[in-house]
Amino acid sequence: MKQKRVLFLTGTRADYGKMKPLMRALDDRQEFQVFIFVCGMHLSETFGGTFTEVLKDGYENVHIAYGLLQTQNASVNVGNTIAYLSGYVEHVRPDMIVVHGDRMEALAGAVVGALHNILVAHIEGGELSGTIDESIRHAISKFAHIHFVCTKEAQARLIQLGEEPDRIYVIGSPDIDVMMSDRLPSVGRAKERYDIRFERYGILMYHPVTTEYDRVGIYCRTVVDAVIGSGRNYIVVFPNNDLGSEVILNEYRRFNGNQRFRVFSSLRFEYFLTLLKHADFIIGNSSAGIREAGIYGIPAIDIGSRQSGRYIPGAANIQHVGEEEEAIRTALMRIDEYRTASFTFGDGKSTEKFLGIVREPAFWNIKIQKRFVDHAI
């Protein structure tokens, strides 16, 4: 098979962690040449300047889109990313563009690939979230030519969306491969790196819901009241940079000077996994509470609507609550009842499955021209 050029687009610390095992697997093989386009939240110093984490991993072909400034206007960001990425794609001429999830940058990547007649592979399509993110995710799936999904339920939803079944591959969530590996740092090393001095702790990750922007401040104030009032120790990680993040960061100033809180703009992915593995619980509305926490059997308190529909009702490690202080405090008192592992989203073999698929010559004959399949007619 002729060497294939594969371009991965990453806009956040989260999607980079998900795709990194796949990037590394291809980069280690002569039949592939890997390119990485780094944009979005990675470029923001406020959120940790995580483009440096990509550079540290030592890939040969990494492009940092330094001139691609982020604003609070999502539509402007999409347009700017499409324009910038188009020029880069014309220069690199990849055989396939790989995007992940439901972020604006991924939508831009899917649009550019589709309009340049380049294969677009979408990681983790077919999932629900109940917010504007869900619409973005489904839009990416309609631009994409290939789908690497986590579950059979996601596969079924893509078929509902009219996708051809032979374009859909169920491989699980790639980050679970890292979670179940022996390559993670020790908890002692993680605590030393981030100067975490308490023995027991929870993890707080709370993101804005853009369709509820007018209530973000009220909701976050309630969450902060509840965790301060709980008397527990917390590792707090900044939200993503969606509209409303500035409101959450303002509320987080209330943790300043409180010895029970260690607040970070970002944590390196492998270190975050180690800290999660040894946490008493995770609280907020991050997908880490829905997916990764279950693998380690860590209790999760899911607050609000952001993850609505993303987990199986009654998932053994998850309590779902609204943004009410008393409900959150009650859930915190019950965490030990939810210390149960779940492998709904993968078995640690996603990279192996992915590699087996893309190394088949027939895979690269997938047609660019898609058709809508009327499964119900």
Stockholm file with secondary structure:
# STOCKHOLM 1.0

chainA/1-377         MKQKRVLFLTGTRADYGKMKPLMRALDDRQEFQVFIFVCGMHLSETFGGTFTEVLKDGYENVHIAYGLLQTQNASVNVGNTIAYLSGYVEHVRPDMIVVHGDRMEALAGAVVGALHNILVAHIEGGELSGTIDESIRHAISKFAHIHFVCTKEAQARLIQLGEEPDRIYVIGSPDIDVMMSDRLPSVGRAKERYDIRFERYGILMYHPVTTEYDRVGIYCRTVVDAVIGSGRNYIVVFPNNDLGSEVILNEYRRFNGNQRFRVFSSLRFEYFLTLLKHADFIIGNSSAGIREAGIYGIPAIDIGSRQSGRYIPGAANIQHVGEEEEAIRTALMRIDEYRTASFTFGDGKSTEKFLGIVREPAFWNIKIQKRFVDHAI
#=GR chainA/1-377 SS CCCEEEEEEECSHHHHHHHHHHHHHHHTSTTEEEEEEECGGGGCTTTTCTHHHHHHTTCSSEEECTTCCCCSCHHHHHHHHHHHHHHHHHHHCCSEEEEETTCHHHHHHHHHHHHTTCEEEEESCSCCCSSHHHHHHHHHHHHCSEEEESSHHHHHHHHHTTCCGGGEEECCCTHHHHHTSSCSCCHHHHHHHTTCCCSSCEEEECCCCGGGGGGHHHHHHHHHHHHHHTTCCEEEECCCSSTTHHHHHHHHGGGTTCTTEEEESCCCHHHHHHHHHTCSEEEESCGGGTTHHHHHTCCEEEESSTTTTSSCTTCTTEEEECSCHHHHHHHHHTGGGGCCCCCTTCCSCHHHHHHHHHTSGGGGGCCSCCCCCCTTC
#=GC SS_cons         CCCEEEEEEECSHHHHHHHHHHHHHHHTSTTEEEEEEECGGGGCTTTTCTHHHHHHTTCSSEEECTTCCCCSCHHHHHHHHHHHHHHHHHHHCCSEEEEETTCHHHHHHHHHHHHTTCEEEEESCSCCCSSHHHHHHHHHHHHCSEEEESSHHHHHHHHHTTCCGGGEEECCCTHHHHHTSSCSCCHHHHHHHTTCCCSSCEEEECCCCGGGGGGHHHHHHHHHHHHHHTTCCEEEECCCSSTTHHHHHHHHGGGTTCTTEEEESCCCHHHHHHHHHTCSEEEESCGGGTTHHHHHTCCEEEESSTTTTSSCTTCTTEEEECSCHHHHHHHHHTGGGGCCCCCTTCCSCHHHHHHHHHTSGGGGGCCSCCCCCCTTC
//
